[in-house]
Amino acid sequence: MEIRKLQGKERYDAYLLFNYCFHQRVELNDSDIEKYSSATDEDWGAFDDENHLMARIINNHYDFYFDGKAVKAGGIGGVATLPEYRNTGAVREIFNALIPQAYKNGEVISTLYPFNHEFYRKFGYEVVTFQNEYSLTPAALTNYRKVVSADSPFTIRKWNAGDSVSDFLSVYNQFATAYNFAAVRSEEMMLNKLKYDKPFIDRKFSYLILENGKPVSYVIFTDVRNDPAAILQVNECAWTSRESFYAILGFLGQFSADYGTIKLPLPNGIDLLRFIRTPDAYSIEKRVCQHFMVRVMNARKLLEIIKKPANCDFTMKLTDEMIADNNAAFRVLADRVEVLDAEPAGTTASSTTGSKFDIELNVRALGQLASGCLNINEAALRNDVIINSNEEMLKTVFPEKNIFVSESF
């Protein structure tokens, strides 16, 4: 078996492999060969001894916000193996080459949407509970309709193909920096969220909400045909203030004649049931979404990036089965992270337990803690985490955080 980055027509072969394995129904055109052969994605393949493509993985490149700072991130996608090559270890061998290379290329974290959590844990990834999706009727939002009434300062503007995306991007940029995993977006990325092919086939609609003429929030949704009543599936929404979020709820509440159900995904850390004013809260259903995973690629850099108190000082022993530099002990201070060879003198490491380090853990648990989807009390229940001392400091450094996974790959 040979592992290599794909070139030329190999990329088109990977496109065919993807469509086969993901049950896509597409019409192939001669122009597709040139289109996909000239792609520039970081696309990896596994080949058998006769040079037949067995499996492929794409590593998409992003900058994600993490504690308000942009960090280099990978987005693993297109993972597929032809049926005749399954259980040959082809995907494992690609990951064995891809992950160390991504570390060398400067990635701080890597992310993916798993088909199976346990499969990707073998490569250092761990689950992120990244959003809650609420199912409710438009009537549940009746109390917010007055926010967007005719005499309010809010107006609604529908986006149409060919319109500028700059106002949407302005709102997104104000919103995204407060959420881990939100991508730094270009206008092209914003356009990809809004655009549609055939408006009354795709039935995808985007609305900008303005307050006194200034863009303050938006909502993008898809009309899903369903019996006995259609579903309004929110794809994405963003806001810049409490009132502009209420304006989103008020706008959605106006669709009582159009939809039986609204499905509203909100970022982890924003729990609608804790603050919504509604005549029938018991009718609202909540689904926790866990189909996202993170892997720490550069532990030292990540520990440098996350927010820490001015008096931060703790030690950590980390293990990583695939990236040697992450197999290390660290002393984490407010302004720097030191790599340790042994227990440092004068730190808060426990003298009663006989352990050298305040916390000992695997890279999987560190990904959750740094992301803010796992608190220290929960971490203590993992079988790959040992907390020996300095627990109050660890609770301060690793609080739960807001999470918004903005991109699909």
C-alpha positions in Angstrom: 0.0 0.0 0.0 1.2 3.5 -0.9 0.0 6.7 0.7 0.4 10.0 -1.2 -1.2 13.3 -2.0 -3.4 13.1 -5.0 -2.4 14.8 -8.3 -4.1 15.4 -11.6 -6.7 12.8 -12.6 -6.2 11.0 -9.3 -8.4 13.8 -7.9 -11.1 13.0 -10.3 -10.9 9.3 -9.4 -11.3 10.4 -5.8 -14.4 12.4 -6.7 -15.9 9.3 -8.3 -15.0 7.2 -5.2 -16.7 9.8 -3.0 -19.9 9.8 -5.0 -20.0 6.0 -5.0 -19.4 5.6 -1.2 -21.7 8.4 -0.2 -24.6 7.3 -2.4 -24.6 10.4 -4.5 -26.7 10.6 -7.6 -24.9 12.9 -10.0 -24.7 13.2 -13.7 -21.1 13.0 -14.9 -20.0 15.4 -17.6 -16.7 15.5 -19.6 -16.0 18.9 -18.0 -15.9 17.3 -14.6 -12.6 15.6 -15.4 -10.8 18.9 -15.9 -12.7 20.5 -13.0 -11.8 18.0 -10.4 -8.4 17.1 -11.8 -7.3 20.7 -11.4 -8.6 21.1 -7.8 -6.1 22.4 -5.2 -7.5 20.7 -2.0 -5.1 18.8 0.2 -6.4 15.4 -1.0 -4.8 12.2 0.2 -5.1 8.7 -1.2 -4.2 5.1 -0.4 -3.2 3.0 -3.4 -2.8 -0.8 -3.8 0.1 -2.5 -5.3 -1.4 -2.1 -8.8 -1.8 1.6 -8.2 -5.6 1.5 -7.8 -7.1 4.1 -5.5 -8.5 2.4 -2.4 -9.4 5.3 -0.1 -9.2 9.0 0.2 -9.3 11.8 2.8 -9.4 15.6 2.2 -7.8 18.0 4.7 -9.6 21.3 4.3 -7.7 24.4 5.6 -9.4 27.0 7.9 -8.7 29.6 10.5 -11.0 29.0 13.5 -11.6 31.3 16.4 -10.4 29.9 19.7 -10.9 32.1 22.8 -11.1 35.0 20.4 -7.9 34.3 18.5 -7.7 32.9 15.0 -5.8 29.6 14.9 -4.8 27.4 12.0 -7.2 24.4 11.7 -7.9 21.4 9.6 -11.3 20.1 8.6 -11.2 16.4 7.7 -13.8 15.5 5.0 -14.5 13.1 2.2 -13.3 10.1 4.1 -14.2 7.1 2.1 -13.0 3.6 1.1 -14.2 1.5 -1.7 -16.1 -1.7 -0.5 -13.5 -4.1 -1.9 -10.7 -2.4 0.2 -12.5 -2.0 3.5 -10.8 -3.5 6.6 -7.4 -3.2 4.9 -6.3 -0.3 7.2 -6.3 2.1 4.2 -7.8 5.0 6.1 -5.6 4.4 9.1 -2.5 4.6 6.9 -3.7 7.9 5.4 -4.2 9.3 8.9 -0.7 8.0 10.0 0.8 10.2 7.2 -1.7 13.1 7.3 -1.7 13.9 11.0 2.1 14.4 11.5 2.3 16.4 8.2 -0.6 18.7 9.4 1.3 19.3 12.7 4.4 20.2 10.7 2.3 22.6 8.5 1.3 24.5 11.6 -2.2 23.2 12.4 -3.2 23.8 16.0 -6.4 21.7 15.9 -8.0 19.3 13.5 -11.8 18.7 13.3 -14.2 16.4 11.5 -17.8 15.2 11.3 -17.7 11.5 12.3 -19.8 8.6 11.0 -18.7 6.8 14.2 -17.1 8.4 17.3 -15.1 5.3 18.3 -13.5 4.9 14.9 -12.0 8.4 15.0 -10.9 8.2 18.7 -8.2 5.8 17.4 -6.6 8.8 15.8 -6.9 11.2 18.7 -10.2 12.9 18.0 -12.9 13.4 20.6 -16.5 14.4 20.6 -17.6 18.0 20.9 -21.2 18.7 21.9 -21.4 21.8 19.7 -25.0 22.8 19.4 -28.6 22.2 20.6 -31.4 22.0 18.1 -34.8 23.1 19.3 -38.1 21.9 17.7 -41.0 24.3 18.4 -44.1 25.7 16.8 -44.1 29.3 15.5 -46.8 30.0 18.1 -44.2 29.3 20.8 -42.5 32.6 19.7 -45.7 34.7 19.9 -44.3 36.9 22.7 -41.4 38.0 20.4 -43.5 39.1 17.4 -43.9 42.6 18.7 -40.1 43.1 18.5 -40.5 43.2 14.7 -43.9 44.9 14.5 -44.5 47.7 12.0 -43.7 50.5 14.6 -40.5 48.8 15.8 -37.0 50.0 14.8 -36.4 46.6 13.0 -36.9 46.0 9.3 -36.4 42.7 7.4 -34.6 42.4 4.1 -34.6 39.3 1.9 -31.3 38.4 0.2 -31.5 37.5 -3.5 -29.0 36.0 -5.9 -26.6 38.8 -7.0 -27.0 40.9 -3.9 -24.0 41.9 -1.8 -23.1 39.6 1.1 -21.2 42.4 3.0 -23.9 43.1 5.5 -24.3 39.5 6.4 -20.5 39.1 6.8 -20.4 42.2 9.0 -22.9 40.7 11.4 -21.1 37.3 11.3 -17.8 38.9 12.1 -19.2 40.6 15.1 -20.8 37.4 16.3 -18.2 34.8 15.5 -15.2 35.9 17.6 -17.0 34.9 20.8 -17.4 31.3 19.8 -14.8 28.5 19.6 -14.7 26.8 16.2 -16.3 29.6 14.3 -14.4 30.1 11.1 -12.7 33.3 9.9 -14.9 33.9 6.8 -14.2 35.5 3.5 -16.9 37.0 1.3 -16.8 33.8 -0.8 -17.4 31.7 2.3 -20.3 33.9 3.3 -21.8 33.7 -0.2 -21.6 29.9 -0.1 -23.9 30.0 3.0 -26.4 32.2 1.2 -26.5 31.1 -2.4 -28.9 28.7 -4.0 -29.2 27.1 -7.4 -32.9 27.0 -8.1 -34.8 29.1 -5.6 -38.1 27.2 -5.7 -36.4 23.8 -5.8 -33.8 24.4 -3.2 -36.2 26.6 -1.2 -33.4 28.2 0.7 -34.0 31.7 2.1 -31.8 34.3 3.8 -33.0 37.4 5.7 -31.1 40.3 7.1 -32.5 42.1 10.0 -31.7 45.8 10.4 -32.2 48.1 13.4 -32.7 51.8 12.3 -31.0 50.8 9.0 -28.0 49.1 10.5 -27.5 45.3 10.0 -27.7 43.6 13.4 -28.7 40.0 12.8 -29.7 37.4 10.1 -31.3 34.1 9.7 -30.8 31.5 6.9 -33.3 28.7 6.6 -34.6 26.0 4.3 -38.2 25.1 3.6 -38.6 21.3 4.2 -41.7 19.7 2.7 -43.4 17.6 5.3 -46.9 16.2 6.0 -49.1 17.4 7.5 -47.2 20.7 7.7 -43.9 22.0 6.3 -40.8 22.4 8.5 -38.7 25.6 8.7 -35.2 24.4 9.2 -32.9 27.1 10.3 -29.4 26.6 8.8 -27.7 29.5 10.5 -28.4 32.6 12.5 -26.2 35.3 14.0 -26.9 38.4 16.1 -25.1 41.3 17.7 -27.3 42.1 20.7 -30.1 40.7 22.9 -32.7 42.7 21.0 -31.4 41.6 17.6 -31.7 38.0 18.7 -35.2 38.6 19.9 -35.8 40.1 16.4 -34.9 36.7 14.9 -37.3 34.9 17.2 -40.0 37.5 16.4 -39.5 37.1 12.6 -39.7 33.3 12.9 -42.8 33.6 15.0 -44.6 35.2 12.1 -44.6 31.9 10.1 -47.5 30.3 11.9 -49.6 30.0 8.7 -46.7 28.5 6.8 -45.0 25.9 9.0 -46.0 23.4 11.6 -42.5 23.2 13.1 -39.4 25.4 13.4 -36.1 23.6 13.9 -33.7 26.1 15.4 -30.0 25.2 16.1 -28.2 27.4 18.6 -24.5 27.4 19.7 -23.4 25.3 22.7 -23.6 27.7 25.6 -26.9 29.3 24.5 -29.7 27.3 26.0 -33.0 28.6 24.8 -35.0 26.8 27.5 -33.3 28.8 30.2 -34.5 32.2 29.0 -37.3 31.9 26.5 -40.6 33.7 27.3 -43.3 31.4 25.8 -46.8 30.3 26.7 -45.9 26.6 26.2 -42.3 25.8 27.1 -43.1 22.2 27.7 -43.9 21.7 24.0 -40.3 22.7 23.0 -38.0 19.7 22.3 -34.3 19.9 22.6 -31.7 17.7 20.8 -28.0 17.8 21.8 -25.8 17.6 18.7 -22.6 15.5 19.0 -21.7 14.8 15.4 -18.4 16.8 15.6 -15.0 16.0 16.9 -11.7 17.8 17.6 -8.1 16.7 17.8 -5.3 18.7 19.3 -2.4 19.0 16.8 -0.1 21.3 18.7 -0.7 21.1 22.4 1.9 23.7 23.4 0.6 26.3 21.1 -3.0 25.6 22.1 -2.1 26.0 25.7 -0.5 29.3 24.9 -3.6 30.5 23.0 -6.4 29.7 25.5 -7.4 32.4 28.0 -5.8 32.0 31.4 -6.0 34.0 34.7 -3.1 36.3 35.6 -2.1 33.9 38.4 -2.2 30.8 36.2 0.3 28.2 37.2 -0.2 24.4 36.8 1.5 21.4 35.4 0.3 18.8 32.9 1.4 15.5 31.6 0.1 14.8 28.1 0.1 11.6 26.0 -0.5 11.4 22.3 -0.1 8.2 20.2 0.6 10.0 16.9 2.4 13.3 17.5 5.6 12.9 19.4 6.0 16.5 20.4 2.6 16.3 22.2 4.0 13.5 24.4 5.3 15.9 27.0 5.0 17.6 30.4 4.1 21.2 30.5 4.1 24.0 33.0 1.3 26.4 32.0 1.7 30.0 33.1 -0.3 33.1 32.2 2.3 34.4 29.7 4.1 31.3 28.6 4.1 27.5 28.4 7.2 25.6 29.4 8.1 22.1 28.4 9.3 20.1 31.4 11.7 17.1 31.6 10.8 16.4 35.2 8.8 17.8 38.1 9.8 21.5 38.4 10.7 22.8 41.8 8.4 25.4 43.4 5.3 24.5 41.4 2.0 23.4 42.7 2.5 19.7 41.9 1.3 17.4 44.6 3.7 16.4 47.3 1.2 14.1 49.0 0.1 11.9 46.1 3.5 11.2 44.8 2.5 12.5 41.4 4.6 15.0 39.4 1.8 16.8 37.7 -1.5 18.5 38.6 -3.3 16.8 35.7 -2.4 13.8 33.6 -4.4 13.2 30.5 -4.6 12.1 26.9 -4.7 14.5 23.9 -8.4 13.5 23.4 -9.5 14.9 26.8 -7.3 18.0 26.3 -9.2 18.8 23.1 -12.5 18.8 25.0 -11.2 20.8 27.9 -9.6 23.5 25.7 -12.6 23.7 23.5 -14.9 24.3 26.5 -17.2 21.4 25.9 -16.0 19.5 29.0 -15.6 20.8 32.5 -13.1 19.6 35.1 -15.8 17.7 37.1 -16.7 15.8 33.9 -13.0 15.3 33.0 -12.5 13.6 36.3 -15.0 10.9 35.2 -12.9 10.0 32.1 -10.7 7.0 32.4 -7.8 8.8 30.7 -7.7 11.8 33.1 -6.1 11.9 36.5 -6.4 15.1 38.6 -3.9 15.1 41.4 -3.9 18.6 42.7 -4.5 22.3 42.0 -8.1 21.6 41.0 -9.4 25.1 41.6 -6.9 26.5 39.2 -7.8 23.9 36.6 -11.5 24.8 37.0 -10.6 28.4 36.3 -8.5 27.6 33.2 -10.9 25.1 31.7 -14.5 26.6 32.1 -17.3 25.7 29.7 -17.3 28.0 26.7 -19.6 29.0 23.8 -19.1 26.9 20.7 -20.4 27.6 17.2 -19.4 25.2 14.4 -19.9 27.3 11.4 -18.6 25.3 8.4 -19.4 22.0 6.8 -16.8 19.9 5.2 
